[in-house]
Amino acid sequence: MNRFIAFAATLAAAALLSACVFAPPVTTSTDSVSITRMSEQAVATCGAGNVKEVNAKSFTCK
């Protein structure tokens, strides 16, 4: 009987610790507008063909 209680407690603890976390999607329409604006700024700053990476908040030149 003690083994059954210990097993049940272990199983319950494992189930509680492995909870699923829901996160909303990262991409939204405002992000695409921000990326478009940042892309235009990156081309103006770095020059055409010299942009390495662009995201919604920053860009890097080659």
Secondary structure, 3 states (H helix, E strand, C coil): CHHHHHHHHHHHHHHHHCCCCCCCCCCCHHHHHHHHHHHHHHHHHHCCCCEEEECCCCEEEC
